[in-house]
Structure formats: structure tokens, C-alpha cells
Amino acid sequence: MITKKILIYWVACSLILSVGINYLDGLNINDDWPDFLLGIFLAGLLLVIVSIVLSVLLATFSDKSYRTPKKEQISVFIPRSSFLLAGAALFAFLVTRPSYSKSRPAESSLCKTVSEGVFLLNGCVIERRNGTQTETNSMTNEKETSKVKWISDCEYVLTNIEDSNDVTKVKITSVTDEGYQCVAIWRNRTSKHKLLFKNDNN
């Protein structure tokens, strides 16, 4: 059932999917080639599993008058479903990926309320005061310190004090009673984050 032709389809679709997503996401392959290779592997693995399942389902529920044996039907459906899945995944990523320039900032008065404080993000404690931000990993206790430069009421730039080339640009998009949401650009890659206020209970 798995022929050399199908393997070539899988490799081609995995490359198209991984390269396409990383290109849209702004990945610098020269700096992040381990992440790039891992992305190709994971994209290929997911593509293989889903395309086989989809092809088996298509063959199972295909027209009963279709006299081609099920195994041959599956072999025919796998390349088609692989290209379809790769294209659908790229389109979904293109539609849903965050955009820094298109993200609207929150109201200036709200942004000012979170310009300083202590926040939680993905297991890190972030403390921002007096133009300095310190991120502390709750598990390892490792710390990373950055200078904070506000370029507007809702946008700021973080520059790592140990590496001036390590720069992150952040735009606050909403502020709630729990914390704030933002869009960040780091190494040309855009991502969304939700920071929560740290209180005595966490």
C-alpha cells in the first residue's frame, strides 16, 4: 500500500507545509535551523497519520460500485489527501496567525495601568518597574533582564541587557481585571500572549 511514490508525496507535502508556515511566521532558518528541522519532522508525522486515516475513511465509504480493491483505493487517496491537508493547514495558518501591524492597541488609559507590575506568563514571573523587566522561571529560578523602552502608551520594546541584538517589540491589545493581552514580535516571529496579574494566591 505504501509505495515509493507515496513516500515522495509525503516528503514533498511535509516540506511545503513546514517551509510555508515558517516563511509566513518569519522564521530565520540560518539562526533557527534545529526548530526548522523539527518542524519538518512533526509536520511530516502529522501529515502521514492524518492522510492515512482520511484515505482509509474515504475508501471505506466510497461508492460500492467502485470495483478497485480497497488497498488500491487507499493508495490513490493518500497523495490527494496529503496535498489537500497541506493546503488546508497553510490556509488556516495564514488566516489565524497574529499580525502585529493589524492588531489594534488598547485604550491609552488602560495601557498605563499595566505599564508596571508583576505578571505571570507560561510559568514565568515577569516584574516590570523603573524601565527594567525581569523574567524569572518558576521551575529553574533562572532570570533574564531587559531594558524597557515605551514607544507609545501601549507599545514597548524589550532589549536584553546581555545581548543588545535580542529585541522584542510588544503591543498591548486589551486590558482586563485579570491582566492584559498583547502581540509580540521576536526574531521576526509574531505571537500572542496573555499575562495575568500576580497576586498572593499564585
Salt bridges, closest charged atoms under 4 A:
ASP25 OD2 - ARG189 NH2 2.77
ASP32 OD1 - ARG187 NH1 3.25
GLU127 OE2 - ARG129 NE 3.01
GLU178 OE1 - LYS194 NZ 3.40
